Amino acid sequence: MSYNKIFPLLLAIFICATITNIHAQNLSGYVKSFGYVNPNDTARFDRAGARLQLQVDGRLGMDAAYFAAMDFNYDAAKSAHSPFAGRGGGLTIYPVEAYVDIFTDHADFRLGQQFIFWGTADWVNPTDNINPWDYENISSEIEDYRIPVMAARGNFYLGPVKLQAVGIPFFEPDKMPTPTDSLITPENRLSNAQFGLKLASYVGTLDYSLSYFHGYDQSPTIRHAGQPVLYGEYLPIDVYGADFITTFGSWAFKGESAYFRTEDPDGSDPFIDNPYLESVVGVDYIPTDKISLTGQLVHNFTFQYDKDVEQLNPQGASPQQTFSTAVRTQWEVMKFVSYQVIGVYNFEDGDSFALTFLNWDMADGVGLTFGGLLFQGPHNSPFGRTAKQDQIFAEVKVSF
Amino acid sequence: MRYLSYASSVFIMLLITSLGFARAPTGYDIMERMLNQSTWDDMQATVTLTLKTSRGETRVRTIDFYSKESQDGDTRMLMRFTDPADVEGTGFLMIEHDNGEDERYLYLPALRRVKRIAASGSGGNFMSSDFTYYDIGSPELEDWNYTRQADTTFAGQKTFVIECLPKTDQIREDTGYGKIIRFILQDKLNNVKSVYFDESLQRKKVLDVKEYTEVNGVDFESNMVMHDVQIDHTSIMEFDDIQTDTGIPEDFFSQRYLQRMR
C-alpha cells in the first residue's frame, strides 16, 4: 500500500474514533509481537515484528451496528536491511473487517468486508468456499490464514429455518505459491459476481443445512501454453453442499459433503479438475473438562475419471479417490495454560501437516503463544512440497 | 348446601396446612420450599467471575447474563463475555430441557460462527471456574433423596442441615456429585453454605454465599465463593444490576442472538 493512501486511512480511523467517542461506543484491539523462525533454513526469520489492530464497533439504536478492524503490521524480516531503505519498509496496513449490520424483525443484513464461514466440520470444510486461504500466512489466528471478502449477506428467519443469501462482487483467490508464469483472474464485473444460498434448520439436537455456491475455484487450474510456459486460470465452479451436527452427552457427531461441478463435466480435459465429491465425517469427544478431542475422516472422489486422460497432464494424474484424516486435540495443561494440536494426514501420499501451539493466559488480556508448523512427506506430495517451510513461532499479545 | 361444602373444603385444607407446619419439616419439605421461592420468569444481570489459583494468580471475567424459564419447562441461559478484551464477545447459549438432551452452543468471535458443542455433563465446569453447570442451573428437586440432619447454627442463626444423595447413578455421573450437604437458614430458607463430595465421596468443594440481594421479595445469592479443596482453587461469582421479568422474548435465546454480539 502506498503512503498517499495511508494518510486518508489514518484520517478515516481518527474520524471513526472521534465518532465512536460521540456515541460512547467501543474502541478496542490488540498489540502483539511475533517471531517466526524456519528451523530448516539455518533458523532464518520468516517473520519478526509487531502488529497493532484497532477495532471500532458500536450500535446505532436497536436496528443497526457497525464494526471495523484495521491491522498495522510491521514485519522487520520483510523490510530492506540497507542504509538506503525507508524505515517503514516492512509496514503493511490493511482492513481486516469493516461492515455495517442492519437488523429487522425477520432478517439481519451485513454489508462490507467480512468473513463468512460455512460448515460444521473442523479445519476441512468442503462447503466453505467463500473466504480464500492465505497459505503463506498460517498462524494461530484465523484472520491471518483466511482472507476477508467484500460481500453482502442476508439472514432470513422463518421459525426454525434460516435462509442465508450471500453476494460477493469481486473474486479473491487463495494466496499460495504457484509454479506459473502468469495468472488469469476473473474481471471485476457484475456477470462474474459470486453468490451463495444456505438453508439451515434443526430437529431436536440435530442441526443441518443445505447450501449452494456459484463462484470460482480459489486455486488456479494450471495450463501449458507451449513448453515450458505455464499459466494459471481461475475457473468457475458450482458447489452443492450439505452438513449436519448433533450431540449426545459428551459426544458430537458431524458430517459435511459437497459436490463440485467443474468446467470439465465429462472429464475430457486433463488440465481441468473433473467433477468431484468431498466429504468429511467426524466426531468430537469431551472426556473431561480439560480435554477435547476431534477426529475426522476426509474422502475425495472424482467423477468421470479416465486414467488415460488424466495422465496427459504433465503435472501427473491424481488418483480417483483419496482418503485423509484430520485430528484436533485441546488440553488444559494447568489453569490458564492450554495446548492444542491440529494434524492432517493424507493416506495416499503419506504426507502430513501439523499446527501445534501452547497458550498461556499470563494475565487478563495478555497471552503468550509458542507454536510450530510442521510439514512432512515425499517431495512430490502436497505437504511434502512445503516440507522446508516448517516454522517455529512465538507471539505475545496484549488485548485492550 | 354448596356453601357448606365449600366451607368444609376450606376447613380441611387449613387443617392439612396447619398439620404440615405442625410436624417437623423433612429434608424434602425444606428443599421444596427453598427451591420454589423464586418468583421470576426471566432475569438478567452482570456477573463478575473471579478465578484464583493456588499459585496466587487471579483472573477476572465480566459476563452479561440472561436466563428464562420457558413455558414448556425449559431453562434457557445466554452469556456474553464483556471483559477482559481477549475474550470479549465470546458467547454461550445453554438450553436445559426437562426431558431430553441439553443443548449448548458456543460463539467464538475469532471463528465467526456459532457451533453446537458436546458437553461433559452438567458436572462440567462453567467458564473454567469451580462452578459447574449444575451449580448455576436450577436443581431438579426429584433428582435427590434428602435426609435432615441435626440442626446447627450459622452466624448465630438457626440452620437446617440437609444431606442430599443422588437418586440414580446417572444423576451422580451427570452432576459429578456423590453427596451434597446443604446449610439452610431456618427463617429465610437461604442456602448459605454447601459442601460437595465427589463421586467417590471425597470432599470436593465448599460453597459460601457471602451476600444476598432481595429480588422480587426473595433473597437471591448475589455473591458466592466456591473453593475446590482438592486443587486449592477458588472462584467468586458476583451478580450486579439484577433485573427480573423484563420480558426477554424466548427467541432471544437462539443462535441468531448469540452471534449478534455487537
Interface residues (C-beta under 8 A of the other chain):
Chain A: N26 S28 Y30 D57 G58 R59 A65 F67 D101 F103 D108 F115 I116 F117 T120 E141 I142 E143 N155 Y157 K162 G204 T205 D207 I245 T246 T247 F248 G249 S250 W251 A252 D284 Y285 I286 P287 T288 D289 E332 K335 F336 D361 A363 D364 G365 V366 G367 K397 S399 F400
Chain B: L51 T53 E57 R59 V60 D83 P84 A85 D86 E88 G100 E101 E103 R104 A110 L111 R112 R113 K115 R116 I117 A118 A119 S120 G121 G124 N125 S128 H233 Q255 R256 R260 R262
